[in-house]
Amino acid sequence: MPKILIKERERKIEVPILLTAVSGKIRVKKRSIVNEYGTPVAVRRDGFSLNNYVEWQIGYDVVKKETEKLAESSLPDTEFIGANGKTKALYELSEYIWYFYKWNIVSKTDLENIIDYLSLMPGNNLIDNNSELQIDRSHPTTKNINGFDFEYTQVKYPLLIYKFNGYEIVTEIKITEKQYAIGTQPMLYLCFPITELKSETNLVGRTANAKEIAHFEISESNIKVFLEMLKMFGILSKNHKHDILQIINTIIN
């Protein structure tokens, strides 16, 4: 993916969004209501419609040894130590906050308020320690399908949706199994309507071009959403909290 477009004079950032990805961090999905579970859209075949939205598993850092990904950051020389002991640079969410702090749109007080909020947050109040947010597996029953007697059970994953007041942007926190370890983990996604994207031609009513990229604009009008997400990342787990506090100190200093 290309780097973000930094518009110093306008004090805006345009984030490139790859519309045709079928897997990975960014996917185009559809749903009729905000709390409905979205399903992926084949935009090259079926095109875009008004019920489409972008689901973006937004990140906040990059490990400096991951040189290919590090090259996507506009701030590769920034540095902090993550909860996993690895040296990291600012990337995506933290990268955007850095610029708006530099432009005096995000204040030092804004960031210090997040530090105070997270510093006072007890470990047992973090989302990954919330006993009510557990993956639910129903009692197995026998189900015969085409002559095979299967043990049938349903697995339900917790989903938290946060609506930003005054915006058509929401965050979703999904509780899932850890991919490479035992246990569960909260994953945060930024979701916004397809109409929030800037493109050379209107997206709705047409199919996507091969490897088409549109842009999501971050400006003074919506940067508070990203500040809230920074704060929200900090309450996901102990490791997230550590990283966000380190990121804010890196930005301020």
VOFITI-75246 format. One record per residue: x negated, y negated, z negated of N, C-alpha, C in turn. Coordinates in steps of 0.2 Angstrom, whole numbers, plus 5000, padded with zeros to 4 digits. Each point is the difference from the previous one (the first is absolute). Last residue first. Layout:
<atoms>
{{X, Y, Z}, {X, Y, Z}, {X, Y, Z}},
...
</atoms>
This chain:
<atoms>
{{4966, 4931, 4882}, {4992, 4998, 4999}, {4997, 5000, 5007}},
{{5023, 5005, 4999}, {4999, 4994, 4996}, {4993, 4998, 4999}},
{{5006, 5020, 5011}, {5002, 4995, 5004}, {4999, 4993, 4996}},
{{4994, 5020, 4990}, {4996, 4999, 5006}, {5002, 4994, 5003}},
{{5013, 5008, 4982}, {4994, 4996, 4998}, {4995, 4999, 5006}},
{{5020, 5012, 5005}, {5001, 4993, 4998}, {4994, 4996, 4997}},
{{4998, 5023, 5005}, {5001, 4996, 5006}, {5001, 4993, 4999}},
{{4999, 5016, 4982}, {4993, 4998, 5003}, {5001, 4996, 5006}},
{{5020, 5007, 4990}, {4996, 4995, 4995}, {4993, 4999, 5003}},
{{5012, 5016, 5011}, {5004, 4993, 5001}, {4996, 4995, 4996}},
{{4993, 5023, 4998}, {4998, 4997, 5006}, {5003, 4993, 5001}},
{{5007, 5012, 4981}, {4993, 4999, 5000}, {4997, 4996, 5006}},
{{5022, 5009, 4999}, {4999, 4994, 4996}, {4993, 4998, 4999}},
{{5005, 5020, 5012}, {5002, 4994, 5004}, {4999, 4993, 4996}},
{{4996, 5021, 4989}, {4995, 4998, 5005}, {5002, 4994, 5004}},
{{5015, 5008, 4984}, {4994, 4998, 4997}, {4995, 4997, 5005}},
{{5024, 5000, 5009}, {4996, 5005, 4997}, {4994, 4997, 4996}},
{{5019, 4988, 5011}, {5001, 5006, 5003}, {4997, 5006, 4995}},
{{5000, 4975, 4999}, {5004, 5004, 4995}, {5001, 5007, 5002}},
{{4988, 4983, 5013}, {4997, 5001, 4994}, {5004, 5004, 4995}},
{{5008, 4994, 5022}, {4995, 5005, 5000}, {4997, 5001, 4993}},
{{5015, 4982, 5002}, {5003, 5007, 5000}, {4995, 5005, 5000}},
{{4992, 4978, 5002}, {5003, 5002, 4993}, {5003, 5006, 5000}},
{{4995, 4993, 5021}, {4993, 5001, 4996}, {5002, 5002, 4993}},
{{5018, 4994, 5013}, {4997, 5006, 5002}, {4994, 5002, 4996}},
{{5009, 4978, 4999}, {5004, 5005, 4996}, {4998, 5007, 5001}},
{{4990, 4984, 5013}, {4998, 4999, 4993}, {5003, 5005, 4996}},
{{5007, 4998, 5022}, {4994, 5004, 4999}, {4997, 4999, 4993}},
{{5019, 4988, 5005}, {5002, 5007, 5001}, {4993, 5004, 4999}},
{{4999, 4977, 5002}, {5002, 5002, 4993}, {5002, 5007, 5000}},
{{4994, 4989, 5020}, {4994, 5002, 4996}, {5002, 5003, 4993}},
{{5014, 4989, 5019}, {5001, 5007, 4997}, {4994, 5003, 4997}},
{{5001, 4977, 5009}, {5007, 5001, 4999}, {5002, 5007, 4997}},
{{4978, 4991, 5007}, {5002, 4998, 4994}, {5007, 5002, 4998}},
{{4990, 5016, 5017}, {4999, 4993, 4999}, {5002, 4998, 4993}},
{{4997, 5022, 5019}, {5000, 4998, 4993}, {4998, 4993, 5000}},
{{5010, 5018, 5020}, {4997, 4993, 4998}, {5000, 5000, 4992}},
{{4998, 5020, 5020}, {5004, 4998, 4994}, {4997, 4994, 4997}},
{{5000, 5012, 5026}, {4996, 4997, 4994}, {5005, 4998, 4995}},
{{4997, 5020, 5021}, {5003, 4994, 4998}, {4997, 4997, 4994}},
{{4993, 5020, 5020}, {4999, 4997, 4994}, {5004, 4993, 4999}},
{{4998, 5025, 5016}, {5002, 4993, 4999}, {4999, 4998, 4993}},
{{4995, 5022, 5013}, {4996, 4996, 4996}, {5002, 4993, 4998}},
{{5013, 5008, 5020}, {4995, 5004, 4997}, {4995, 4996, 4996}},
{{5025, 4991, 5002}, {4995, 5001, 5004}, {4994, 5005, 4997}},
{{5027, 4999, 4994}, {4994, 4997, 4998}, {4995, 5002, 5006}},
{{5027, 4995, 5003}, {4995, 5005, 4997}, {4993, 4997, 5000}},
{{5025, 4987, 4997}, {4995, 5002, 5005}, {4996, 5006, 4997}},
{{5016, 4986, 4989}, {5004, 5002, 5006}, {4995, 5002, 5005}},
{{4990, 4986, 4980}, {5007, 5003, 5000}, {5002, 5001, 5007}},
{{4980, 4988, 4996}, {4999, 5007, 5000}, {5007, 5004, 5000}},
{{4990, 4976, 5012}, {5005, 5003, 4995}, {4999, 5007, 4999}},
{{4979, 4988, 5010}, {5007, 5001, 5002}, {5004, 5003, 4994}},
{{4978, 4995, 4995}, {5000, 4995, 5006}, {5007, 5001, 5003}},
{{4998, 5003, 4974}, {4998, 5004, 5006}, {5001, 4995, 5006}},
{{5001, 5002, 4971}, {4999, 4996, 5005}, {4998, 5004, 5006}},
{{5016, 5007, 4978}, {4993, 5001, 5003}, {5000, 4995, 5006}},
{{5019, 5004, 4985}, {4995, 4996, 4996}, {4993, 5000, 5004}},
{{5019, 5014, 5006}, {5001, 4993, 5002}, {4995, 4995, 4997}},
{{5003, 5023, 4994}, {4996, 5000, 5006}, {5000, 4993, 5003}},
{{5003, 5004, 4973}, {5004, 5001, 5006}, {4995, 4999, 5006}},
{{4990, 5009, 4977}, {5003, 4993, 5002}, {5003, 5002, 5007}},
{{4985, 5011, 4977}, {5005, 5001, 5005}, {5003, 4994, 5002}},
{{4978, 5012, 4986}, {5003, 4994, 5002}, {5005, 5001, 5006}},
{{4990, 5018, 4979}, {5001, 4998, 5008}, {5003, 4993, 5000}},
{{4986, 5018, 4981}, {5004, 4994, 5002}, {5000, 4998, 5007}},
{{4998, 5023, 4982}, {4997, 4997, 5006}, {5005, 4994, 5002}},
{{4993, 5018, 4977}, {5004, 4995, 5003}, {4997, 4996, 5007}},
{{4996, 5026, 4989}, {4998, 4994, 5001}, {5005, 4995, 5003}},
{{4995, 5027, 4987}, {5004, 4995, 5004}, {4996, 4993, 5000}},
{{4990, 5027, 4996}, {5003, 4994, 4997}, {5004, 4996, 5005}},
{{4977, 5014, 5004}, {5006, 5002, 4996}, {5003, 4994, 4997}},
{{4985, 4998, 5023}, {4999, 5002, 4993}, {5007, 5002, 4997}},
{{4996, 4991, 5022}, {4994, 5004, 4999}, {4999, 5002, 4993}},
{{5019, 4987, 5008}, {4999, 5004, 5006}, {4994, 5005, 4998}},
{{5019, 4992, 4983}, {4994, 4998, 5002}, {4998, 5004, 5006}},
{{5026, 4996, 4996}, {4994, 5004, 4998}, {4994, 4997, 5002}},
{{5019, 4983, 4997}, {4999, 5006, 5004}, {4995, 5004, 4997}},
{{5017, 4977, 4998}, {4997, 5004, 4996}, {4999, 5007, 5004}},
{{5004, 4973, 5008}, {5002, 5007, 5000}, {4995, 5005, 4996}},
{{5009, 4973, 5004}, {4995, 5004, 4997}, {5003, 5007, 5000}},
{{5004, 4976, 5015}, {5002, 5006, 4998}, {4995, 5004, 4996}},
{{5008, 4973, 5007}, {4995, 5005, 4999}, {5003, 5006, 4998}},
{{5008, 4979, 5017}, {5001, 5004, 4993}, {4994, 5004, 5000}},
{{5011, 4977, 5014}, {4995, 5004, 4999}, {5001, 5004, 4994}},
{{5012, 4981, 5010}, {5002, 5007, 5002}, {4995, 5005, 5000}},
{{5004, 4977, 4983}, {4997, 5003, 5006}, {5003, 5007, 5002}},
{{5007, 4986, 4981}, {4999, 4996, 5005}, {4997, 5002, 5006}},
{{4995, 5013, 4978}, {5005, 4995, 5001}, {4999, 4995, 5005}},
{{4992, 5026, 5000}, {4997, 4993, 4998}, {5005, 4995, 5001}},
{{5002, 5027, 4994}, {5002, 4995, 5005}, {4998, 4993, 4997}},
{{4994, 5027, 4996}, {5000, 4994, 4997}, {5001, 4995, 5006}},
{{5002, 5028, 4994}, {5001, 4995, 5005}, {5000, 4993, 4996}},
{{4993, 5028, 4995}, {5001, 4993, 4998}, {5000, 4995, 5005}},
{{5002, 5029, 4997}, {4999, 4994, 5005}, {5002, 4994, 4996}},
{{4994, 5028, 4996}, {5003, 4994, 4997}, {4998, 4994, 5005}},
{{5005, 5026, 5007}, {4994, 4996, 4999}, {5003, 4993, 4997}},
{{5009, 5027, 5003}, {5001, 4993, 5000}, {4995, 4996, 4997}},
{{5006, 5027, 5010}, {4995, 4995, 4997}, {5002, 4993, 5001}},
{{5013, 5026, 5000}, {4999, 4993, 5003}, {4995, 4996, 4996}},
{{5004, 5028, 5007}, {5000, 4995, 4994}, {5000, 4993, 5004}},
{{5003, 5029, 5005}, {5001, 4993, 5002}, {5000, 4996, 4994}},
{{4991, 5025, 5009}, {5002, 4997, 4994}, {5000, 4992, 5002}},
{{5006, 5020, 5018}, {4996, 4995, 4997}, {5001, 4998, 4993}},
{{5005, 5021, 5018}, {5002, 4997, 4994}, {4995, 4996, 4997}},
{{5007, 5007, 5027}, {4994, 5000, 4995}, {5003, 4997, 4993}},
{{5013, 5003, 5021}, {4998, 5006, 4997}, {4994, 5000, 4995}},
{{5009, 4980, 5010}, {4999, 5005, 5006}, {4997, 5006, 4997}},
{{5003, 4986, 4981}, {5000, 4996, 5006}, {4997, 5005, 5005}},
{{5010, 4998, 4973}, {4999, 5005, 5006}, {5000, 4996, 5006}},
{{4995, 4994, 4973}, {5004, 4998, 5006}, {4997, 5004, 5006}},
{{5000, 4997, 4970}, {4999, 5004, 5006}, {5004, 4998, 5006}},
{{4990, 4984, 4980}, {5005, 5005, 5001}, {4998, 5004, 5006}},
{{4987, 4983, 4980}, {5001, 5004, 5006}, {5006, 5004, 5001}},
{{4997, 4976, 4986}, {5000, 5007, 4999}, {5001, 5004, 5006}},
{{4990, 4975, 5003}, {5006, 5004, 4997}, {4999, 5007, 4999}},
{{4983, 4978, 4998}, {5001, 5006, 5004}, {5006, 5004, 4997}},
{{4988, 4974, 4999}, {5005, 5004, 4998}, {5001, 5006, 5005}},
{{4980, 4981, 4992}, {5003, 5003, 5005}, {5005, 5006, 4998}},
{{4996, 4977, 4986}, {4997, 5007, 5001}, {5003, 5003, 5006}},
{{5002, 4978, 4984}, {4998, 5000, 5007}, {4997, 5007, 5002}},
{{5007, 4994, 4978}, {5006, 5000, 5004}, {4998, 5001, 5007}},
{{4983, 4997, 4983}, {5003, 5007, 5000}, {5006, 5001, 5004}},
{{4978, 4983, 5003}, {5007, 5000, 4998}, {5004, 5006, 5001}},
{{4976, 4993, 5005}, {5002, 5003, 4993}, {5007, 5000, 4998}},
{{4991, 4990, 5021}, {4998, 5008, 5000}, {5001, 5003, 4993}},
{{5004, 4976, 5002}, {5005, 5004, 5004}, {4999, 5008, 5000}},
{{4992, 4984, 4979}, {4999, 5001, 5007}, {5004, 5005, 5004}},
{{4999, 4995, 4976}, {5005, 4996, 5004}, {4999, 5001, 5007}},
{{4985, 5009, 4983}, {5006, 5004, 5001}, {5006, 4997, 5003}},
{{4979, 4988, 4996}, {4999, 5006, 5004}, {5007, 5004, 5001}},
{{5001, 4974, 4993}, {4998, 5006, 4997}, {5000, 5006, 5006}},
{{4997, 4973, 5003}, {5004, 5005, 5002}, {4998, 5007, 4997}},
{{4990, 4977, 5000}, {5004, 5001, 4994}, {5005, 5007, 5001}},
{{4985, 4991, 5017}, {4995, 5002, 4994}, {5005, 5002, 4994}},
{{5010, 4992, 5020}, {4997, 5007, 5001}, {4996, 5002, 4994}},
{{5009, 4978, 5001}, {5006, 5005, 5001}, {4997, 5007, 4999}},
{{4984, 4982, 5002}, {5004, 5000, 4993}, {5005, 5006, 5000}},
{{4990, 4996, 5021}, {4995, 5003, 4995}, {5003, 5001, 4994}},
{{5013, 4988, 5015}, {5000, 5007, 5002}, {4995, 5004, 4995}},
{{5000, 4977, 4999}, {5006, 5002, 4997}, {5001, 5008, 5001}},
{{4982, 4988, 5010}, {4999, 5001, 4993}, {5006, 5003, 4997}},
{{5001, 4993, 5022}, {4997, 5006, 4999}, {4998, 5002, 4993}},
{{5011, 4980, 5005}, {5004, 5005, 5003}, {4997, 5007, 4999}},
{{4988, 4980, 4995}, {5005, 5002, 4995}, {5004, 5006, 5002}},
{{4985, 4990, 5015}, {4997, 5004, 4995}, {5004, 5003, 4994}},
{{5012, 4995, 5024}, {4996, 4996, 4995}, {4996, 5005, 4995}},
{{5010, 4999, 5027}, {5000, 5004, 4994}, {4995, 4997, 4995}},
{{5000, 4988, 5018}, {5007, 5001, 5000}, {5002, 5005, 4994}},
{{4978, 4991, 5008}, {5003, 4997, 4994}, {5008, 5001, 5001}},
{{4982, 5010, 5014}, {5004, 4994, 5003}, {5004, 4996, 4994}},
{{4987, 5020, 4994}, {4995, 4995, 5003}, {5004, 4994, 5003}},
{{5013, 5017, 4993}, {4997, 4997, 4994}, {4995, 4995, 5002}},
{{5010, 5013, 5016}, {5005, 4995, 4998}, {4998, 4997, 4993}},
{{4986, 5017, 5010}, {5000, 4994, 5005}, {5005, 4995, 4997}},
{{4998, 5020, 4988}, {4994, 4997, 5000}, {5000, 4993, 5004}},
{{5018, 5016, 5001}, {5000, 4996, 4994}, {4994, 4996, 4999}},
{{5001, 5016, 5018}, {5005, 4994, 5001}, {5000, 4995, 4994}},
{{4987, 5020, 4998}, {4997, 4995, 5005}, {5004, 4994, 5001}},
{{5008, 5018, 4986}, {4995, 4996, 4997}, {4997, 4995, 5004}},
{{5015, 5015, 5010}, {5003, 4996, 4996}, {4995, 4995, 4996}},
{{4988, 5012, 5018}, {5007, 4999, 5001}, {5003, 4996, 4994}},
{{4976, 5005, 4994}, {5003, 5002, 5006}, {5008, 5000, 5000}},
{{4973, 4996, 4986}, {5007, 4998, 5001}, {5003, 5002, 5007}},
{{4981, 5015, 4989}, {5000, 4993, 5002}, {5008, 4998, 5001}},
{{4983, 5019, 4985}, {5005, 4999, 5004}, {5000, 4992, 5002}},
{{4987, 5023, 4987}, {4999, 4993, 5002}, {5005, 4998, 5006}},
{{5003, 5021, 4981}, {4998, 4998, 5006}, {5000, 4992, 5001}},
{{5009, 5013, 4981}, {4993, 4999, 5000}, {4996, 4998, 5006}},
{{5024, 5003, 4994}, {4997, 5007, 5002}, {4992, 4999, 5000}},
{{5015, 4981, 4996}, {5001, 5005, 4995}, {4996, 5007, 5001}},
{{4990, 4979, 5013}, {5007, 5003, 4999}, {5000, 5004, 4994}},
{{4984, 4978, 5006}, {5000, 5007, 4999}, {5007, 5003, 4998}},
{{4991, 4979, 5017}, {5002, 5001, 4993}, {5000, 5008, 4999}},
{{4995, 4978, 5020}, {4998, 5006, 4997}, {5003, 5001, 4993}},
{{4997, 4986, 5027}, {5003, 5000, 4993}, {4999, 5007, 4997}},
{{4995, 4996, 5023}, {4994, 4998, 4995}, {5003, 5000, 4993}},
{{5014, 5003, 5020}, {4996, 5006, 4998}, {4994, 4999, 4995}},
{{5022, 4988, 5010}, {4996, 4999, 4994}, {4996, 5005, 4998}},
{{5016, 5001, 5018}, {4997, 4994, 5001}, {4995, 4997, 4995}},
{{5008, 5026, 5008}, {5000, 4995, 4995}, {4997, 4994, 5002}},
{{4999, 5020, 5012}, {5007, 4997, 5001}, {5001, 4995, 4995}},
{{4980, 5014, 4999}, {5000, 4995, 5006}, {5006, 4997, 5001}},
{{4998, 5017, 4984}, {4998, 4994, 4998}, {4999, 4995, 5005}},
{{5006, 5022, 5006}, {5006, 4996, 4997}, {4998, 4993, 4997}},
{{4983, 5014, 5009}, {5005, 4999, 5005}, {5006, 4996, 4998}},
{{4983, 5007, 4984}, {4998, 4995, 5005}, {5005, 4998, 5005}},
{{4998, 5011, 4976}, {5005, 5002, 5005}, {4999, 4994, 5006}},
{{4989, 4998, 4979}, {4997, 5005, 5004}, {5004, 5002, 5006}},
{{5008, 4985, 4983}, {4995, 4997, 5005}, {4997, 5005, 5004}},
{{5026, 5001, 4992}, {4993, 5002, 4997}, {4995, 4998, 5005}},
{{5023, 4987, 4996}, {4997, 5004, 5005}, {4993, 5002, 4997}},
{{5027, 4989, 4993}, {4992, 5000, 4999}, {4998, 5005, 5006}},
{{5023, 4995, 4996}, {4997, 4994, 4996}, {4993, 5000, 5000}},
{{5023, 5011, 5016}, {4995, 5001, 4995}, {4997, 4994, 4997}},
{{5025, 5010, 5012}, {4995, 4994, 4999}, {4994, 5002, 4995}},
{{5019, 5012, 5015}, {4996, 5002, 4994}, {4994, 4996, 4999}},
{{5024, 4996, 5014}, {4993, 4999, 5000}, {4997, 5002, 4993}},
{{5023, 5000, 5018}, {4997, 5003, 4993}, {4993, 5000, 5001}},
{{5020, 4986, 5014}, {4993, 5003, 5000}, {4999, 5002, 4993}},
{{5024, 5000, 5014}, {4996, 4996, 4995}, {4993, 5003, 5000}},
{{5027, 5000, 5014}, {4993, 5002, 5000}, {4996, 4996, 4994}},
{{5023, 4997, 5010}, {4999, 5004, 4993}, {4993, 5003, 4999}},
{{5007, 4987, 5020}, {5000, 4996, 4994}, {5000, 5004, 4994}},
{{4987, 5010, 5021}, {5007, 4997, 4999}, {5000, 4997, 4994}},
{{4982, 5012, 5020}, {5001, 4996, 4994}, {5008, 4998, 5000}},
{{4989, 5022, 5014}, {5000, 4993, 5000}, {5002, 4997, 4993}},
{{4997, 5024, 5010}, {5007, 4997, 4998}, {5000, 4992, 5000}},
{{4979, 5012, 5006}, {5006, 5003, 5003}, {5006, 4997, 4999}},
{{4980, 4992, 4990}, {4999, 5001, 5007}, {5005, 5003, 5004}},
{{5002, 4998, 4977}, {5001, 4994, 5003}, {4998, 5000, 5007}},
{{5008, 5017, 4981}, {4996, 5001, 5006}, {5000, 4993, 5004}},
{{5005, 5003, 4973}, {5003, 4998, 5006}, {4994, 5001, 5005}},
{{5006, 5010, 4973}, {4996, 4997, 5005}, {5003, 4999, 5007}},
{{5013, 4998, 4976}, {4998, 5006, 5004}, {4996, 4996, 5006}},
{{5009, 4994, 4973}, {4999, 4998, 5007}, {4997, 5006, 5004}},
{{5017, 4997, 4978}, {4993, 5003, 5001}, {4999, 4999, 5008}},
{{5015, 4983, 4985}, {5001, 5006, 5004}, {4993, 5003, 5001}},
{{5006, 4979, 4990}, {4998, 5005, 4995}, {5001, 5007, 5004}},
{{5005, 4979, 5012}, {4994, 5000, 4997}, {4997, 5006, 4996}},
{{5018, 5003, 5020}, {5000, 4996, 4994}, {4993, 5000, 4997}},
{{5002, 5010, 5021}, {5006, 4996, 5000}, {5001, 4995, 4994}},
{{4977, 5011, 5013}, {5005, 5002, 4995}, {5006, 4994, 5000}},
{{4974, 5009, 5012}, {5006, 4997, 5001}, {5004, 5002, 4994}},
{{4972, 4996, 5008}, {5005, 5005, 4998}, {5007, 4996, 5001}},
{{4971, 4999, 5006}, {5007, 4997, 5001}, {5005, 5005, 4998}},
{{4974, 4999, 4990}, {5005, 5003, 5004}, {5006, 4996, 5001}},
{{4973, 5001, 4989}, {5005, 4996, 5002}, {5005, 5004, 5005}},
{{4981, 5010, 4989}, {5002, 4995, 4995}, {5006, 4996, 5002}},
{{4996, 5024, 5011}, {4995, 4996, 4998}, {5004, 4995, 4995}},
{{5010, 5012, 5023}, {4997, 5002, 4993}, {4996, 4995, 4998}},
{{5009, 4997, 5020}, {5005, 5005, 4998}, {4998, 5003, 4993}},
{{4996, 4976, 5015}, {4997, 5005, 4996}, {5006, 5005, 4998}},
{{5002, 4979, 5013}, {5001, 5006, 5003}, {4997, 5006, 4996}},
{{4999, 4976, 4996}, {5007, 5002, 5000}, {5001, 5007, 5002}},
{{4981, 4984, 4987}, {5000, 5004, 5005}, {5007, 5004, 5000}},
{{4991, 4975, 4991}, {5004, 5006, 4998}, {5001, 5005, 5006}},
{{4984, 4977, 4990}, {5002, 5005, 5005}, {5004, 5006, 4998}},
{{4999, 4975, 4988}, {4997, 5007, 4999}, {5003, 5004, 5006}},
{{4995, 4973, 4994}, {5004, 5004, 5004}, {4997, 5007, 5000}},
{{5000, 4976, 4984}, {4996, 5006, 5002}, {5005, 5004, 5004}},
{{4997, 4972, 4992}, {5004, 5006, 5001}, {4995, 5006, 5002}},
{{4997, 4974, 4998}, {5000, 5004, 4994}, {5005, 5006, 5000}},
{{4992, 4984, 5017}, {5007, 5001, 4999}, {5001, 5003, 4993}},
{{4978, 4996, 5008}, {5003, 4994, 5000}, {5008, 5000, 4998}},
{{4986, 5020, 5001}, {4998, 4996, 4995}, {5004, 4993, 5000}},
{{5005, 5025, 5008}, {5001, 4994, 5003}, {4999, 4994, 4995}},
{{4994, 5028, 5006}, {4999, 4995, 4995}, {5001, 4993, 5003}},
{{5006, 5027, 5006}, {4998, 4993, 5003}, {5001, 4995, 4994}},
{{4993, 5027, 4998}, {5005, 4995, 4999}, {4998, 4994, 5004}},
{{4989, 5022, 5009}, {5000, 4996, 4994}, {5006, 4996, 5000}},
{{5002, 5022, 5015}, {4996, 4994, 4999}, {5000, 4997, 4994}},
{{5002, 5027, 5003}, {5004, 4994, 5000}, {4996, 4994, 5000}},
</atoms>
